[in-house]
Every structure is written in structure tokens, then in C-alpha cells.
Amino acid sequence: MLNQRIKKVNFRLGARNQLKDSGWSILFGVFSGILFIGACVYSGINRGEAGLLVGALGIIAMIADIYGFYLAVKSLKGDDIYFLTALIGVVLNGLMFALYIILMIVGFMV
């Protein structure tokens, strides 16, 4: 009786998996939003004369949006996952990217 092996039972509370890529895509979208707000505040403090720093932050944020969008779309293609975080990543990165594109178009028109 003492030498009997106890069989371990692995319990799985959910059948679906949460991919790390969808979480990273949300973080990239939030990072881009923080950079956007920071760039707007900095430009407002300097009365629109922020210069190259704000432009560089915008380019970095757009690259982060593109990569976050890629990660979210990649995680949507997974099998048996929670689609909510991947969908949030797609929407957040897509909206932030569209916001930066609109801001660039308005900037070129002025």
C-alpha cells in the first residue's frame, strides 16, 4: 500500500487557450496610445513647435501599431482560443494606426 503510485490528475478549467501574442498586441496598442497622448501634450506645451521629437515618436508609435496589429491577426488564426483579447488588439491597433494616418494627412495639408 505504501509503494503504490498516486496518479496525478491534471484539471483544465477551460478548453480554450489564451495566446501571448494577443496580450502583447494590446500592450503595443496601449504603448502607442500613451505615446500619442504624450506627443500631443508636449506639442501643446510648446505651442505646436515640438519639431522632430514628436515626429519621431509618431513614427515609433506607428511601427508599434503595425507590429501589434500583426500579432493580433496572427493570434486570431489560432485554434480554440479566446477571441476577445485578439479582437481588442486588432481594433485598438487599427484605430491608433488610422489616427496617426489622419494626423499625418492633416499635417501635410497645413
C-alpha positions, 0 to 999 in steps of 0.5 A, spaced: 500 500 500 505 504 501 509 503 494 503 504 490 503 510 485 498 516 486 496 518 479 496 525 478 490 528 475 491 534 471 484 539 471 483 544 465 478 549 467 477 551 460 478 548 453 480 554 450 487 557 450 489 564 451 495 566 446 501 571 448 501 574 442 494 577 443 496 580 450 502 583 447 498 586 441 494 590 446 500 592 450 503 595 443 496 598 442 496 601 449 504 603 448 502 607 442 496 610 445 500 613 451 505 615 446 500 619 442 497 622 448 504 624 450 506 627 443 500 631 443 501 634 450 508 636 449 506 639 442 501 643 446 506 645 451 510 648 446 505 651 442 505 646 436 513 647 435 515 640 438 519 639 431 522 632 430 521 629 437 514 628 436 515 626 429 519 621 431 515 618 436 509 618 431 513 614 427 515 609 433 508 609 435 506 607 428 511 601 427 508 599 434 501 599 431 503 595 425 507 590 429 501 589 434 496 589 429 500 583 426 500 579 432 493 580 433 491 577 426 496 572 427 493 570 434 486 570 431 488 564 426 489 560 432 485 554 434 480 554 440 482 560 443 479 566 446 477 571 441 476 577 445 483 579 447 485 578 439 479 582 437 481 588 442 488 588 439 486 588 432 481 594 433 485 598 438 491 597 433 487 599 427 484 605 430 491 608 433 494 606 426 488 610 422 489 616 427 496 617 426 494 616 418 489 622 419 494 626 423 499 625 418 494 627 412 492 633 416 499 635 417 501 635 410 495 639 408 497 645 413 
